[in-house]
Amino acid sequence: APDGTRTAHRILSSSDPDSSTYHFNIPDTCDRCHERVTQDFWEGVHGKLVRLGSDDAPVCTHCHGEHGIVSASDPRSPVSAARLAVQTCGRCHESAALNERLGISSGTLRSYVDTYHGLKRKSGDVHVANCASCHGKHRILRHTDPRARVHPDNLQQTCGECHPGISDAMAKSSIHDPGNGVIDWWPNFFRILYLWMIAITIGAMLLHNLLHWFRHVRVASRGPSVIRLSRGETAQHWLLMISFIVLVVSGFSLRHSEAWWVSVLFGWGGGEGFVIRGVIHRVAAILMIIWTVWHAIYLLTRRGRLWFWDMLPVWSDVEGVLGSLAYFVGLRAQPPSAKRFSYAEKAEYWALLWGTVLMTITGLMLWFDNEIAGVLAIGNGREVLLKVASVIHYYEAWLATLAILVWHMYATVFSPTVYPMNPAWWSGRMPRAMHDHEHPGEAPDPPDQQDE
């Protein structure tokens, strides 16, 4: 626009080409006070892209902000040493869509973060080199431009600003992740060597310990045993265990889709793996529902009714909690005597039933969102209902997973009184000595139901 069309009183929308805050006019607006800096900007790659009419090209406000512009020495500034690389340069240079559209290689920021300079910056060192230290601040040129600070002929001078006396060969070594070339051959060799060493060494240690653990499990399972779970009860536990594990892995894979372990499990087939993840999650959910129905039918049988009554909380459970606490702190010489089910097992069982019902209801609401939410919700309540179901489903999953890891795994594997494992979950049988110690108040099954 001709001079004089932009004034203090002729305020236009930033989408108006005549506005002083229009994307392509911002450099000229800043030029009124920052002429030298603006000239450097126009000579750089960003300024040239703006001249060509690229909407993706950054202008002054992209890096410095619009209204709350503070000095680069202020830690709050997006161009401060601590924030420049990740929060400012990384916004564009780590955008997959933008890099693909402009033909820019991705992964540049990560290759900086993983180097000495990036790690030092992450540790809080604001004096270490960042993007602007090497590439410049406003007059950013391509590395093939002889005037660029990162041109091979200028690297010794650029690096010398922080490393006086640096050799030309050292200055030309790879700063980002090692690429190709003689200088990078040896680092790559030792990187690959150590990856293999780690895999072989730790893998051998893991195999050794697993064999050692399984051998002790077999030894501990020999001798007189008590039937703790019937075949049907053991089968129920297996179905519950498998469906629960699959649900946890496939469910958290959706919420944490960018994690490395999710990429290993489902990051294949151009997105096909993630589609199959959803199918696996729903199949596991159906298996969990089948277990729920199976267990409900089981509770109607004679043995099931006995199981139910033995699982009901009674006053002796309160005495068990208090007695255990007294034993833990040394106020009691022996732990309290538990009957068929201890207070810990009862608490876990009722939490399991409650969690299963809750996860089933919220899971079905999310699975059949249009049908169920459309019936239960009125007006805008549908969106609220689905959000509530999503929050409950996610955090109940965390609660159940952590309870299994912290409470159940300890009681069945890591507790000193059952280590290396209570084999009842595997075969339904429990060594008699372990049973008598854990459940001294329960009479064992008749002799014809025991494995002597």
C-alpha positions in Angstrom: 0.0 0.0 0.0 1.2 3.6 -0.6 2.8 5.5 2.2 0.4 7.1 4.6 -2.4 4.5 4.2 -1.5 2.9 7.5 -1.9 5.4 10.3 -2.6 5.3 14.0 -6.3 5.8 13.4 -6.8 3.7 10.3 -6.8 0.4 12.2 -7.6 -2.5 10.0 -8.0 -6.3 10.6 -4.8 -8.3 10.4 -6.4 -10.2 7.6 -6.7 -7.0 5.5 -3.7 -6.7 3.0 -3.6 -3.0 3.8 -3.2 -3.6 7.5 0.2 -2.9 9.2 -0.2 -6.3 11.0 -1.0 -8.3 7.8 1.4 -11.2 7.6 3.4 -9.9 4.6 3.5 -6.3 6.0 4.8 -7.1 9.5 8.5 -6.8 8.5 7.9 -3.4 7.0 6.0 -2.3 10.1 8.9 -3.4 12.4 11.3 -1.8 9.9 10.1 1.7 11.1 12.1 1.2 14.3 14.4 -1.8 13.5 15.7 -0.9 10.1 19.0 -2.8 10.3 17.5 -6.0 11.7 14.8 -5.9 9.1 17.4 -5.6 6.3 19.1 -8.7 7.7 15.8 -10.5 7.7 15.1 -9.7 4.1 18.5 -11.1 3.0 17.9 -14.4 4.9 15.9 -17.4 3.7 12.9 -16.5 5.8 12.6 -13.1 4.3 13.0 -14.4 0.7 10.2 -16.8 1.4 8.0 -13.9 2.6 8.9 -12.0 -0.6 7.7 -15.1 -2.6 4.4 -14.9 -0.8 4.8 -18.0 1.4 2.2 -18.0 4.2 4.3 -20.6 6.1 7.4 -18.3 6.2 7.9 -16.8 9.7 8.0 -13.1 10.3 9.0 -11.0 13.3 6.0 -11.9 15.4 6.4 -15.7 14.9 9.6 -15.6 17.0 9.3 -12.5 19.2 5.6 -12.6 19.9 3.0 -9.9 19.2 2.3 -7.8 22.3 4.3 -9.2 25.2 7.7 -8.7 23.5 10.5 -8.9 26.0 14.2 -8.7 25.7 16.1 -11.9 24.5 17.9 -11.8 27.9 14.6 -12.3 29.7 14.0 -16.1 30.4 10.3 -15.5 29.5 11.2 -14.5 25.9 10.6 -17.1 23.2 14.0 -16.2 21.7 15.9 -16.5 25.0 18.8 -19.0 25.1 16.8 -21.4 27.1 13.7 -21.5 24.9 14.9 -20.7 21.4 15.6 -24.1 20.0 12.7 -26.1 21.3 9.9 -23.6 21.7 10.6 -21.2 18.8 12.7 -22.8 16.0 11.3 -26.3 16.7 7.7 -25.2 16.2 8.3 -25.0 12.4 11.3 -27.2 11.9 9.6 -30.1 13.7 6.3 -29.8 11.9 5.9 -32.8 9.6 3.3 -31.2 7.4 5.3 -28.0 7.0 8.6 -29.8 6.3 6.9 -32.0 3.7 5.3 -29.0 2.0 8.6 -27.1 1.9 10.9 -30.0 1.2 12.8 -29.7 4.5 14.3 -32.7 6.2 12.7 -33.5 9.5 14.4 -34.5 12.7 16.7 -31.5 12.9 15.6 -30.5 16.4 16.0 -34.0 17.7 19.4 -34.3 16.2 20.4 -31.1 18.1 18.8 -32.1 21.4 20.7 -35.4 21.4 24.1 -33.8 21.0 26.4 -32.2 23.6 25.0 -28.7 23.0 21.4 -29.9 23.3 22.0 -32.0 26.4 23.8 -29.1 28.1 20.9 -26.8 27.2 18.5 -29.3 28.7 20.4 -29.3 31.9 19.9 -25.6 32.3 23.1 -24.1 30.7 22.0 -21.0 28.9 25.5 -20.2 27.6 25.7 -23.3 25.4 25.3 -22.9 21.6 21.7 -22.9 20.3 20.3 -22.5 16.7 21.0 -18.7 16.5 24.6 -19.2 17.7 25.5 -21.1 14.6 22.9 -20.1 11.9 22.5 -16.5 12.9 19.6 -14.5 14.3 17.9 -12.6 11.5 20.2 -13.0 8.5 19.8 -16.8 8.3 21.3 -18.1 5.0 21.4 -21.5 3.5 24.5 -23.5 4.3 25.5 -23.5 0.6 25.6 -19.7 0.6 29.3 -18.5 0.9 28.1 -15.7 3.2 26.3 -18.2 5.6 27.8 -18.7 9.1 27.5 -22.4 8.6 29.1 -22.5 5.2 32.1 -24.9 5.3 34.5 -22.1 4.7 33.1 -20.1 7.6 32.7 -22.8 10.2 36.1 -22.4 11.9 35.3 -18.7 12.5 31.7 -19.4 13.7 32.7 -22.2 16.1 35.7 -20.1 17.2 33.4 -17.6 18.8 32.8 -20.1 21.6 35.9 -22.3 21.0 38.9 -20.1 20.4 41.7 -22.0 18.5 39.4 -24.7 17.2 40.9 -26.5 14.2 39.3 -26.4 10.8 38.8 -30.2 10.8 37.1 -30.1 14.2 34.8 -27.2 13.2 33.7 -29.2 10.1 32.7 -32.3 12.2 29.0 -33.0 12.4 27.3 -30.9 15.0 23.9 -32.5 14.6 23.3 -36.2 14.6 26.2 -38.0 12.8 25.5 -38.4 9.2 27.8 -39.7 6.4 31.5 -39.1 6.0 34.8 -40.3 7.4 34.6 -38.2 10.5 31.3 -39.9 11.5 32.4 -43.5 10.8 34.0 -44.2 14.1 31.2 -42.7 16.2 28.7 -44.8 14.3 30.8 -47.9 14.7 31.0 -47.6 18.5 27.3 -46.7 18.6 26.3 -49.9 16.8 28.9 -51.9 18.8 27.4 -50.8 22.1 23.9 -51.4 21.0 24.8 -55.0 20.2 26.7 -55.3 23.5 23.8 -54.0 25.5 21.3 -56.3 23.7 23.5 -59.4 24.1 24.7 -58.7 27.6 21.4 -57.7 29.1 19.5 -60.3 27.1 21.8 -63.0 28.5 21.4 -61.7 32.0 17.6 -61.7 31.6 17.6 -65.2 30.2 19.8 -66.4 33.1 17.5 -64.8 35.8 14.3 -66.1 34.2 15.7 -69.7 34.1 16.8 -69.3 37.7 13.4 -68.0 38.7 11.4 -70.7 36.9 13.7 -73.4 38.4 12.9 -72.2 41.9 9.2 -72.1 41.0 9.3 -75.7 40.0 11.2 -76.8 43.1 8.8 -74.8 45.3 5.8 -76.5 43.6 7.0 -80.0 44.4 5.7 -81.8 47.5 2.3 -81.8 49.2 -0.1 -79.2 47.9 -3.6 -77.9 48.5 -6.2 -77.2 45.8 -6.7 -73.5 46.2 -8.7 -73.0 43.0 -10.7 -75.5 41.1 -10.1 -76.1 37.4 -13.0 -73.8 36.5 -11.8 -71.1 38.9 -8.3 -71.4 37.5 -9.7 -71.1 33.9 -11.7 -68.0 35.0 -8.5 -66.4 36.3 -6.7 -67.2 33.1 -9.4 -65.6 31.0 -9.5 -62.6 33.3 -5.7 -62.2 33.3 -5.3 -62.4 29.5 -8.1 -60.1 28.7 -7.0 -57.6 31.3 -3.4 -57.5 30.1 -4.5 -57.1 26.4 -6.9 -54.4 27.4 -4.2 -52.4 29.3 -1.6 -52.6 26.5 -4.0 -51.9 23.6 -5.9 -49.2 25.6 -2.9 -47.2 26.7 -1.5 -47.5 23.2 -4.4 -45.3 22.0 -3.8 -42.6 24.7 0.0 -42.7 24.4 0.3 -43.3 20.6 3.6 -41.4 20.3 5.5 -43.6 22.8 8.3 -45.8 21.4 6.7 -49.0 22.7 3.5 -48.2 20.9 5.4 -47.7 17.6 7.1 -51.1 18.1 3.7 -52.8 18.7 1.4 -51.0 16.3 3.5 -48.6 14.2 3.4 -50.6 11.0 1.4 -50.9 7.8 0.9 -47.2 7.3 -1.7 -46.9 10.1 -3.1 -50.4 9.6 -1.4 -51.6 12.8 -3.4 -49.0 14.8 -6.6 -50.1 13.2 -5.9 -53.6 14.3 -5.1 -52.3 17.8 -8.7 -51.1 18.0 -9.9 -54.5 16.9 -7.7 -56.2 19.5 -9.0 -53.9 22.3 -12.6 -54.6 21.5 -12.0 -58.4 21.3 -10.3 -58.3 24.7 -13.3 -56.3 26.0 -15.7 -59.0 24.8 -13.6 -61.6 26.5 -13.7 -59.5 29.7 -17.5 -59.4 29.4 -17.6 -63.2 28.9 -15.6 -63.6 32.1 -18.1 -61.3 33.9 -21.1 -63.4 32.7 -19.2 -66.7 33.5 -18.3 -65.5 37.0 -21.9 -64.4 37.6 -23.2 -67.9 36.6 -20.5 -69.5 38.8 -21.7 -67.6 41.8 -25.1 -69.3 41.5 -23.5 -72.8 41.9 -22.9 -74.4 45.3 -19.2 -73.8 45.2 -19.7 -70.3 43.9 -22.2 -69.4 46.7 -19.6 -70.6 49.2 -17.0 -68.4 47.5 -19.3 -65.4 47.7 -20.1 -65.9 51.4 -16.4 -66.4 52.2 -15.6 -63.2 50.3 -18.0 -61.0 52.3 -16.3 -58.6 54.7 -16.7 -59.6 58.4 -15.5 -58.2 61.7 -12.5 -60.5 61.7 -11.2 -58.6 58.6 -11.0 -55.4 60.7 -9.1 -57.3 63.3 -6.9 -58.7 60.5 -6.0 -55.2 59.3 -5.2 -53.9 62.8 -3.3 -57.1 63.7 -1.2 -56.8 60.5 -0.3 -53.2 61.2 0.7 -54.2 64.7 2.8 -57.0 63.3 4.5 -54.8 60.7 5.7 -52.3 63.3 6.8 -55.0 65.8 4.0 -54.7 68.3 3.0 -58.3 67.7 5.1 -61.4 67.4 3.0 -63.3 64.8 0.7 -62.1 62.0 -3.0 -62.5 62.4 -4.6 -65.8 61.3 -6.4 -65.6 58.0 -9.2 -67.9 56.9 -10.0 -68.8 53.4 -9.6 -65.3 52.1 -7.6 -62.5 53.9 -8.7 -58.9 54.1 -6.3 -58.1 51.3 -7.8 -60.7 48.9 -11.3 -59.5 49.8 -10.5 -55.9 49.1 -9.0 -56.8 45.8 -11.9 -59.0 44.8 -14.6 -56.4 45.4 -12.5 -53.7 43.8 -12.2 -56.0 40.8 -16.0 -56.4 40.5 -16.6 -52.7 40.9 -13.9 -51.8 38.4 -15.2 -54.4 35.9 -18.7 -53.1 36.0 -17.5 -49.5 35.7 -15.2 -50.2 32.8 -17.8 -52.3 31.0 -20.4 -49.5 31.2 -18.1 -46.7 30.2 -16.4 -48.8 27.5 -19.7 -49.7 25.9 -20.7 -46.0 26.0 -17.5 -45.1 24.1 -17.8 -48.0 21.7 -21.4 -47.3 20.8 -21.3 -43.6 21.5 -24.0 -42.5 19.1 -26.5 -45.2 20.1 -26.1 -45.1 23.9 -25.4 -41.4 24.4 -28.3 -40.5 22.0 -30.7 -42.4 24.3 -29.3 -41.4 27.7 -28.4 -37.7 27.0 -30.7 -34.8 26.1 -29.5 -31.8 24.2 -25.9 -30.8 24.9 -25.7 -33.5 27.6 -24.5 -36.0 25.0 -21.1 -34.4 24.7 -20.7 -34.0 28.5 -21.8 -37.6 29.1 -19.2 -39.0 26.6 -16.4 -36.8 28.1 -17.3 -38.1 31.6 -17.3 -41.7 30.3 -13.9 -41.1 28.7 -12.4 -39.6 31.9 -13.7 -42.4 34.1 -12.6 -45.1 31.6 -9.1 -43.8 31.4 -8.4 -43.1 35.1 -10.2 -46.3 36.2 -7.8 -48.1 33.9 -4.8 -46.4 35.6 -6.3 -47.3 39.0 -6.7 -51.0 38.1 -3.3 -51.3 36.4 -1.4 -49.7 39.3 -3.4 -51.8 41.8 -2.4 -55.0 40.0 1.3 -53.9 39.9 1.5 -52.6 43.4 -0.9 -54.9 45.3 -1.6 -58.1 43.4 1.9 -58.7 42.1 3.4 -58.2 45.5 0.9 -60.6 47.2 1.4 -63.4 44.6 5.1 -63.0 43.6 7.2 -60.6 45.5 6.0 -61.1 49.1 8.8 -62.9 51.1 6.2 -65.4 52.3 5.4 -66.7 48.8 8.4 -65.9 46.7 9.3 -66.9 44.1 5.6 -67.3 43.4 2.3 -68.5 44.6 1.6 -71.2 41.9 -2.1 -71.2 42.6 -2.7 -68.7 39.8 -1.0 -71.1 37.4 -2.3 -74.5 38.3 -4.8 -73.8 41.1 -2.6 -75.7 43.6 -0.7 -74.1 46.4 2.1 -75.8 48.4 0.7 -77.0 51.7 3.4 -75.3 53.8 2.7 -72.0 52.0 -1.1 -72.5 52.5 -0.7 -73.2 56.2 1.4 -70.1 56.7 -0.9 -67.8 54.6 -4.2 -69.2 55.6 -3.8 -71.0 59.0 -7.5 -70.4 59.8 -8.7 -72.4 56.8 -9.1 -76.2 56.8 -7.7 -77.7 53.7 -9.9 -79.5 51.2 -10.7 -83.2 51.9 -7.9 -85.7 51.2 -9.4 -86.8 47.9 -9.1 -83.2 46.6 -5.4 -82.9 47.6 -2.3 -83.7 45.7 0.0 -85.4 48.2 
